[in-house]
Amino acid sequence: MAKKSTIARSNKKPKFSSRRVNRCFLCGRKGGYMRRFGLCRIHFRELASAGLLPGIKKSSW
């Protein structure tokens, strides 16, 4: 979990748009971020396995 100060700093409007950091809205993690869902890979997997993300199902072949 990211520090609250780090999350607050990333929510501020940056001086340049290229400095913007995408963070998971649940934990604040910046790595492994999925833009379409606004989640990191860890929370995406948890919520998808629990069936809480509509339209997502576990693949098997």
N, CA, C and O atoms as a CHARMM CRD file, in Angstrom:
* protein
*
  244
    1    1 MET  N      0.84200  -1.17500   0.00000 PROA 1      0.00000
    2    1 MET  CA     0.00000   0.00000   0.00000 PROA 1      0.00000
    3    1 MET  C      0.89300   1.24600   0.00000 PROA 1      0.00000
    4    1 MET  O      1.84200   1.34700   0.77700 PROA 1      0.00000
    5    2 ALA  N      0.57300   2.17100  -0.87100 PROA 2      0.00000
    6    2 ALA  CA     1.35500   3.39700  -0.98200 PROA 2      0.00000
    7    2 ALA  C      1.05600   4.32400   0.18700 PROA 2      0.00000
    8    2 ALA  O     -0.02800   4.28200   0.77000 PROA 2      0.00000
    9    3 LYS  N      2.04200   5.16800   0.52300 PROA 3      0.00000
   10    3 LYS  CA     1.85000   6.13000   1.60100 PROA 3      0.00000
   11    3 LYS  C      0.77400   7.13700   1.21100 PROA 3      0.00000
   12    3 LYS  O      0.58400   7.42600   0.02900 PROA 3      0.00000
   13    4 LYS  N      0.08300   7.66100   2.19500 PROA 4      0.00000
   14    4 LYS  CA    -0.98500   8.63300   1.91700 PROA 4      0.00000
   15    4 LYS  C     -0.43900   9.89500   1.26800 PROA 4      0.00000
   16    4 LYS  O     -1.10800  10.50200   0.43200 PROA 4      0.00000
   17    5 SER  N      0.77900  10.29600   1.65000 PROA 5      0.00000
   18    5 SER  CA     1.36700  11.49500   1.05800 PROA 5      0.00000
   19    5 SER  C      1.68100  11.27900  -0.42400 PROA 5      0.00000
   20    5 SER  O      1.54700  12.20200  -1.22700 PROA 5      0.00000
   21    6 THR  N      2.09600  10.07300  -0.78500 PROA 6      0.00000
   22    6 THR  CA     2.39400   9.76100  -2.18400 PROA 6      0.00000
   23    6 THR  C      1.12100   9.76300  -3.01400 PROA 6      0.00000
   24    6 THR  O      1.11000  10.25800  -4.14000 PROA 6      0.00000
   25    7 ILE  N      0.04900   9.21100  -2.46000 PROA 7      0.00000
   26    7 ILE  CA    -1.23000   9.19000  -3.16700 PROA 7      0.00000
   27    7 ILE  C     -1.75600  10.61200  -3.34000 PROA 7      0.00000
   28    7 ILE  O     -2.25100  10.96900  -4.40900 PROA 7      0.00000
   29    8 ALA  N     -1.64900  11.42400  -2.28500 PROA 8      0.00000
   30    8 ALA  CA    -2.12400  12.80700  -2.34800 PROA 8      0.00000
   31    8 ALA  C     -1.33000  13.60400  -3.38900 PROA 8      0.00000
   32    8 ALA  O     -1.90200  14.41300  -4.12000 PROA 8      0.00000
   33    9 ARG  N     -0.02300  13.37600  -3.45400 PROA 9      0.00000
   34    9 ARG  CA     0.82000  14.08500  -4.41800 PROA 9      0.00000
   35    9 ARG  C      0.44900  13.70100  -5.85000 PROA 9      0.00000
   36    9 ARG  O      0.47600  14.54800  -6.74300 PROA 9      0.00000
   37   10 SER  N      0.10400  12.43200  -6.07700 PROA 10     0.00000
   38   10 SER  CA    -0.24700  12.01000  -7.43300 PROA 10     0.00000
   39   10 SER  C     -1.62200  12.51700  -7.85400 PROA 10     0.00000
   40   10 SER  O     -1.91200  12.58400  -9.04800 PROA 10     0.00000
   41   11 ASN  N     -2.47400  12.87500  -6.89300 PROA 11     0.00000
   42   11 ASN  CA    -3.80000  13.39900  -7.22400 PROA 11     0.00000
   43   11 ASN  C     -3.75600  14.86800  -7.63700 PROA 11     0.00000
   44   11 ASN  O     -4.68300  15.35400  -8.28500 PROA 11     0.00000
   45   12 LYS  N     -2.68600  15.57900  -7.26800 PROA 12     0.00000
   46   12 LYS  CA    -2.55400  16.98000  -7.65200 PROA 12     0.00000
   47   12 LYS  C     -2.27700  17.10200  -9.14500 PROA 12     0.00000
   48   12 LYS  O     -1.70300  16.19500  -9.75000 PROA 12     0.00000
   49   13 LYS  N     -2.67800  18.20500  -9.73100 PROA 13     0.00000
   50   13 LYS  CA    -2.42300  18.43200 -11.15500 PROA 13     0.00000
   51   13 LYS  C     -0.93300  18.72100 -11.33600 PROA 13     0.00000
   52   13 LYS  O     -0.40300  19.64200 -10.71600 PROA 13     0.00000
   53   14 PRO  N     -0.25100  17.93800 -12.18400 PROA 14     0.00000
   54   14 PRO  CA     1.19400  18.14100 -12.36900 PROA 14     0.00000
   55   14 PRO  C      1.49500  19.36400 -13.23600 PROA 14     0.00000
   56   14 PRO  O      0.63700  19.86000 -13.96700 PROA 14     0.00000
   57   15 LYS  N      2.72600  19.82800 -13.13200 PROA 15     0.00000
   58   15 LYS  CA     3.16800  20.96800 -13.93000 PROA 15     0.00000
   59   15 LYS  C      3.13200  20.63200 -15.41800 PROA 15     0.00000
   60   15 LYS  O      2.76200  21.46700 -16.24300 PROA 15     0.00000
   61   16 PHE  N      3.52200  19.40100 -15.75200 PROA 16     0.00000
   62   16 PHE  CA     3.48600  18.92700 -17.13200 PROA 16     0.00000
   63   16 PHE  C      2.63600  17.66100 -17.18400 PROA 16     0.00000
   64   16 PHE  O      2.68400  16.84300 -16.26600 PROA 16     0.00000
   65   17 SER  N      1.86300  17.49800 -18.24700 PROA 17     0.00000
   66   17 SER  CA     0.93600  16.36900 -18.32000 PROA 17     0.00000
   67   17 SER  C      1.65400  15.02000 -18.37900 PROA 17     0.00000
   68   17 SER  O      1.08100  13.99900 -17.99700 PROA 17     0.00000
   69   18 SER  N      2.88900  15.00400 -18.84900 PROA 18     0.00000
   70   18 SER  CA     3.62400  13.74200 -18.93900 PROA 18     0.00000
   71   18 SER  C      4.07600  13.22800 -17.56700 PROA 18     0.00000
   72   18 SER  O      4.51700  12.08400 -17.45300 PROA 18     0.00000
   73   19 ARG  N      3.97000  14.04600 -16.54900 PROA 19     0.00000
   74   19 ARG  CA     4.35000  13.64000 -15.19600 PROA 19     0.00000
   75   19 ARG  C      3.22300  12.95500 -14.44000 PROA 19     0.00000
   76   19 ARG  O      3.40600  12.53400 -13.29700 PROA 19     0.00000
   77   20 ARG  N      2.08500  12.84400 -15.05300 PROA 20     0.00000
   78   20 ARG  CA     0.92600  12.23500 -14.40200 PROA 20     0.00000
   79   20 ARG  C      1.18700  10.76400 -14.09500 PROA 20     0.00000
   80   20 ARG  O      1.71500  10.03100 -14.93100 PROA 20     0.00000
   81   21 VAL  N      0.81400  10.33700 -12.89100 PROA 21     0.00000
   82   21 VAL  CA     1.02600   8.95400 -12.47100 PROA 21     0.00000
   83   21 VAL  C     -0.32900   8.29900 -12.24600 PROA 21     0.00000
   84   21 VAL  O     -1.13600   8.79600 -11.46000 PROA 21     0.00000
   85   22 ASN  N     -0.58100   7.19600 -12.92500 PROA 22     0.00000
   86   22 ASN  CA    -1.80800   6.44200 -12.71400 PROA 22     0.00000
   87   22 ASN  C     -1.62400   5.51900 -11.52700 PROA 22     0.00000
   88   22 ASN  O     -0.61100   4.82700 -11.42800 PROA 22     0.00000
   89   23 ARG  N     -2.59300   5.50300 -10.62600 PROA 23     0.00000
   90   23 ARG  CA    -2.51000   4.66500  -9.43500 PROA 23     0.00000
   91   23 ARG  C     -3.80400   3.90100  -9.24200 PROA 23     0.00000
   92   23 ARG  O     -4.88300   4.37300  -9.60300 PROA 23     0.00000
   93   24 CYS  N     -3.68300   2.71800  -8.67000 PROA 24     0.00000
   94   24 CYS  CA    -4.84100   1.90000  -8.32200 PROA 24     0.00000
   95   24 CYS  C     -5.67900   2.66500  -7.29300 PROA 24     0.00000
   96   24 CYS  O     -5.13900   3.18300  -6.31600 PROA 24     0.00000
   97   25 PHE  N     -6.98300   2.73500  -7.50900 PROA 25     0.00000
   98   25 PHE  CA    -7.80000   3.50600  -6.57900 PROA 25     0.00000
   99   25 PHE  C     -8.05600   2.77000  -5.27000 PROA 25     0.00000
  100   25 PHE  O     -8.54400   3.37800  -4.31600 PROA 25     0.00000
  101   26 LEU  N     -7.74100   1.47600  -5.19800 PROA 26     0.00000
  102   26 LEU  CA    -7.91800   0.73300  -3.95100 PROA 26     0.00000
  103   26 LEU  C     -6.69400   0.80700  -3.05100 PROA 26     0.00000
  104   26 LEU  O     -6.81800   1.04400  -1.85000 PROA 26     0.00000
  105   27 CYS  N     -5.50200   0.60200  -3.62900 PROA 27     0.00000
  106   27 CYS  CA    -4.29900   0.53400  -2.79600 PROA 27     0.00000
  107   27 CYS  C     -3.28100   1.63000  -3.07900 PROA 27     0.00000
  108   27 CYS  O     -2.39600   1.86900  -2.25700 PROA 27     0.00000
  109   28 GLY  N     -3.38500   2.29900  -4.21800 PROA 28     0.00000
  110   28 GLY  CA    -2.44000   3.35600  -4.55200 PROA 28     0.00000
  111   28 GLY  C     -1.20100   2.87400  -5.27700 PROA 28     0.00000
  112   28 GLY  O     -0.27800   3.65800  -5.49600 PROA 28     0.00000
  113   29 ARG  N     -1.15600   1.61700  -5.65200 PROA 29     0.00000
  114   29 ARG  CA    -0.00100   1.04500  -6.34900 PROA 29     0.00000
  115   29 ARG  C      0.10700   1.63200  -7.74900 PROA 29     0.00000
  116   29 ARG  O     -0.90000   1.77200  -8.44300 PROA 29     0.00000
  117   30 LYS  N      1.33200   1.97800  -8.17300 PROA 30     0.00000
  118   30 LYS  CA     1.50700   2.56600  -9.49900 PROA 30     0.00000
  119   30 LYS  C      1.93400   1.55200 -10.55200 PROA 30     0.00000
  120   30 LYS  O      1.66200   1.74600 -11.73700 PROA 30     0.00000
  121   31 GLY  N      2.58800   0.49100 -10.14700 PROA 31     0.00000
  122   31 GLY  CA     3.05000  -0.51100 -11.10300 PROA 31     0.00000
  123   31 GLY  C      1.96500  -1.51400 -11.42800 PROA 31     0.00000
  124   31 GLY  O      1.13200  -1.81900 -10.57500 PROA 31     0.00000
  125   32 GLY  N      1.95800  -2.02800 -12.63400 PROA 32     0.00000
  126   32 GLY  CA     0.96500  -3.02200 -13.03000 PROA 32     0.00000
  127   32 GLY  C     -0.43600  -2.45900 -13.09600 PROA 32     0.00000
  128   32 GLY  O     -1.40300  -3.15100 -12.77700 PROA 32     0.00000
  129   33 TYR  N     -0.55400  -1.21300 -13.50600 PROA 33     0.00000
  130   33 TYR  CA    -1.84200  -0.51700 -13.53900 PROA 33     0.00000
  131   33 TYR  C     -2.58000  -0.83100 -14.83400 PROA 33     0.00000
  132   33 TYR  O     -1.99100  -0.79600 -15.91500 PROA 33     0.00000
  133   34 MET  N     -3.86200  -1.13600 -14.72300 PROA 34     0.00000
  134   34 MET  CA    -4.69600  -1.37400 -15.89800 PROA 34     0.00000
  135   34 MET  C     -5.62700  -0.18000 -16.07700 PROA 34     0.00000
  136   34 MET  O     -6.54200   0.03800 -15.28400 PROA 34     0.00000
  137   35 ARG  N     -5.37900   0.57600 -17.12200 PROA 35     0.00000
  138   35 ARG  CA    -6.07600   1.83400 -17.34800 PROA 35     0.00000
  139   35 ARG  C     -7.58000   1.64700 -17.52100 PROA 35     0.00000
  140   35 ARG  O     -8.37000   2.46600 -17.05100 PROA 35     0.00000
  141   36 ARG  N     -7.96900   0.58200 -18.18600 PROA 36     0.00000
  142   36 ARG  CA    -9.38800   0.34800 -18.46900 PROA 36     0.00000
  143   36 ARG  C    -10.21400   0.17500 -17.19500 PROA 36     0.00000
  144   36 ARG  O    -11.38500   0.55300 -17.15600 PROA 36     0.00000
  145   37 PHE  N     -9.60900  -0.39200 -16.16200 PROA 37     0.00000
  146   37 PHE  CA   -10.33600  -0.68100 -14.92700 PROA 37     0.00000
  147   37 PHE  C     -9.93800   0.23200 -13.77400 PROA 37     0.00000
  148   37 PHE  O    -10.66200   0.30900 -12.78100 PROA 37     0.00000
  149   38 GLY  N     -8.81700   0.91800 -13.87800 PROA 38     0.00000
  150   38 GLY  CA    -8.35300   1.79100 -12.80300 PROA 38     0.00000
  151   38 GLY  C     -7.81000   1.00700 -11.61400 PROA 38     0.00000
  152   38 GLY  O     -7.79200   1.50200 -10.48700 PROA 38     0.00000
  153   39 LEU  N     -7.36700  -0.22600 -11.87900 PROA 39     0.00000
  154   39 LEU  CA    -6.88400  -1.10800 -10.82300 PROA 39     0.00000
  155   39 LEU  C     -5.48000  -1.60500 -11.13500 PROA 39     0.00000
  156   39 LEU  O     -5.05200  -1.62200 -12.29000 PROA 39     0.00000
  157   40 CYS  N     -4.77000  -2.00900 -10.08300 PROA 40     0.00000
  158   40 CYS  CA    -3.49900  -2.69100 -10.30400 PROA 40     0.00000
  159   40 CYS  C     -3.80300  -4.15600 -10.62000 PROA 40     0.00000
  160   40 CYS  O     -4.93200  -4.61200 -10.44100 PROA 40     0.00000
  161   41 ARG  N     -2.80400  -4.88100 -11.08400 PROA 41     0.00000
  162   41 ARG  CA    -2.99900  -6.26600 -11.50200 PROA 41     0.00000
  163   41 ARG  C     -3.43100  -7.16500 -10.35500 PROA 41     0.00000
  164   41 ARG  O     -4.16100  -8.13400 -10.56600 PROA 41     0.00000
  165   42 ILE  N     -2.98900  -6.85500  -9.14700 PROA 42     0.00000
  166   42 ILE  CA    -3.31800  -7.67900  -7.98200 PROA 42     0.00000
  167   42 ILE  C     -4.80100  -7.57200  -7.64000 PROA 42     0.00000
  168   42 ILE  O     -5.47600  -8.58400  -7.45000 PROA 42     0.00000
  169   43 HSD  N     -5.30400  -6.34000  -7.56400 PROA 43     0.00000
  170   43 HSD  CA    -6.71800  -6.15700  -7.24000 PROA 43     0.00000
  171   43 HSD  C     -7.61500  -6.57000  -8.40000 PROA 43     0.00000
  172   43 HSD  O     -8.72900  -7.04900  -8.18800 PROA 43     0.00000
  173   44 PHE  N     -7.12800  -6.38500  -9.62800 PROA 44     0.00000
  174   44 PHE  CA    -7.89700  -6.85600 -10.78200 PROA 44     0.00000
  175   44 PHE  C     -8.13500  -8.35000 -10.68600 PROA 44     0.00000
  176   44 PHE  O     -9.25100  -8.82400 -10.89600 PROA 44     0.00000
  177   45 ARG  N     -7.09200  -9.08400 -10.37200 PROA 45     0.00000
  178   45 ARG  CA    -7.19600 -10.53600 -10.27600 PROA 45     0.00000
  179   45 ARG  C     -8.13200 -10.96000  -9.14800 PROA 45     0.00000
  180   45 ARG  O     -8.94000 -11.87400  -9.31600 PROA 45     0.00000
  181   46 GLU  N     -8.02200 -10.29300  -7.99400 PROA 46     0.00000
  182   46 GLU  CA    -8.89300 -10.61400  -6.85600 PROA 46     0.00000
  183   46 GLU  C    -10.36400 -10.37600  -7.19300 PROA 46     0.00000
  184   46 GLU  O    -11.21100 -11.23600  -6.95100 PROA 46     0.00000
  185   47 LEU  N    -10.65900  -9.20300  -7.75500 PROA 47     0.00000
  186   47 LEU  CA   -12.04700  -8.85900  -8.06300 PROA 47     0.00000
  187   47 LEU  C    -12.60000  -9.70800  -9.20400 PROA 47     0.00000
  188   47 LEU  O    -13.77600 -10.07300  -9.19000 PROA 47     0.00000
  189   48 ALA  N    -11.76800 -10.02400 -10.18900 PROA 48     0.00000
  190   48 ALA  CA   -12.22100 -10.85800 -11.29800 PROA 48     0.00000
  191   48 ALA  C    -12.51500 -12.28000 -10.82200 PROA 48     0.00000
  192   48 ALA  O    -13.49200 -12.89100 -11.25400 PROA 48     0.00000
  193   49 SER  N    -11.67500 -12.80500  -9.93600 PROA 49     0.00000
  194   49 SER  CA   -11.89400 -14.15900  -9.41600 PROA 49     0.00000
  195   49 SER  C    -13.15800 -14.23200  -8.57800 PROA 49     0.00000
  196   49 SER  O    -13.84200 -15.25500  -8.54900 PROA 49     0.00000
  197   50 ALA  N    -13.46000 -13.13200  -7.89300 PROA 50     0.00000
  198   50 ALA  CA   -14.66600 -13.08200  -7.06900 PROA 50     0.00000
  199   50 ALA  C    -15.92200 -12.81700  -7.90200 PROA 50     0.00000
  200   50 ALA  O    -17.03800 -12.89600  -7.38900 PROA 50     0.00000
  201   51 GLY  N    -15.73600 -12.50200  -9.19100 PROA 51     0.00000
  202   51 GLY  CA   -16.87300 -12.24000 -10.07000 PROA 51     0.00000
  203   51 GLY  C    -17.46200 -10.85600  -9.90100 PROA 51     0.00000
  204   51 GLY  O    -18.63200 -10.64300 -10.22200 PROA 51     0.00000
  205   52 LEU  N    -16.67600  -9.90400  -9.40100 PROA 52     0.00000
  206   52 LEU  CA   -17.17500  -8.55500  -9.14900 PROA 52     0.00000
  207   52 LEU  C    -16.94100  -7.59100 -10.31700 PROA 52     0.00000
  208   52 LEU  O    -17.40400  -6.45100 -10.28200 PROA 52     0.00000
  209   53 LEU  N    -16.22200  -8.04500 -11.34900 PROA 53     0.00000
  210   53 LEU  CA   -16.01100  -7.20700 -12.52100 PROA 53     0.00000
  211   53 LEU  C    -16.90000  -7.72900 -13.65300 PROA 53     0.00000
  212   53 LEU  O    -16.67700  -8.83600 -14.14400 PROA 53     0.00000
  213   54 PRO  N    -17.89200  -6.96200 -14.06900 PROA 54     0.00000
  214   54 PRO  CA   -18.78400  -7.44200 -15.11200 PROA 54     0.00000
  215   54 PRO  C    -18.06700  -7.59400 -16.45500 PROA 54     0.00000
  216   54 PRO  O    -17.26400  -6.74600 -16.84200 PROA 54     0.00000
  217   55 GLY  N    -18.36600  -8.67900 -17.14900 PROA 55     0.00000
  218   55 GLY  CA   -17.79300  -8.92900 -18.45700 PROA 55     0.00000
  219   55 GLY  C    -16.44500  -9.61700 -18.43200 PROA 55     0.00000
  220   55 GLY  O    -15.87300  -9.88200 -19.48900 PROA 55     0.00000
  221   56 ILE  N    -15.92500  -9.91100 -17.26200 PROA 56     0.00000
  222   56 ILE  CA   -14.62600 -10.57000 -17.13500 PROA 56     0.00000
  223   56 ILE  C    -14.85600 -11.98000 -16.61200 PROA 56     0.00000
  224   56 ILE  O    -15.52200 -12.17300 -15.59500 PROA 56     0.00000
  225   57 LYS  N    -14.30200 -12.96100 -17.31200 PROA 57     0.00000
  226   57 LYS  CA   -14.37800 -14.32600 -16.80900 PROA 57     0.00000
  227   57 LYS  C    -13.03600 -14.98800 -16.97100 PROA 57     0.00000
  228   57 LYS  O    -12.25800 -14.62600 -17.85400 PROA 57     0.00000
  229   58 LYS  N    -12.76300 -15.94400 -16.13200 PROA 58     0.00000
  230   58 LYS  CA   -11.47900 -16.63800 -16.15600 PROA 58     0.00000
  231   58 LYS  C    -11.39300 -17.50400 -17.40000 PROA 58     0.00000
  232   58 LYS  O    -12.32100 -18.24200 -17.73100 PROA 58     0.00000
  233   59 SER  N    -10.26800 -17.39800 -18.07700 PROA 59     0.00000
  234   59 SER  CA   -10.11000 -18.19900 -19.29100 PROA 59     0.00000
  235   59 SER  C     -9.61700 -19.59700 -18.94300 PROA 59     0.00000
  236   59 SER  O     -8.88500 -19.79500 -17.97300 PROA 59     0.00000
  237   60 SER  N    -10.02900 -20.54600 -19.74400 PROA 60     0.00000
  238   60 SER  CA    -9.53600 -21.91300 -19.60500 PROA 60     0.00000
  239   60 SER  C     -9.58800 -22.56100 -20.97500 PROA 60     0.00000
  240   60 SER  O    -10.51300 -22.31900 -21.75100 PROA 60     0.00000
  241   61 TRP  N     -8.59600 -23.38400 -21.27100 PROA 61     0.00000
  242   61 TRP  CA    -8.56200 -24.06800 -22.56300 PROA 61     0.00000
  243   61 TRP  C     -7.92600 -25.40900 -22.43900 PROA 61     0.00000
  244   61 TRP  O     -7.81000 -26.13200 -23.42900 PROA 61     0.00000
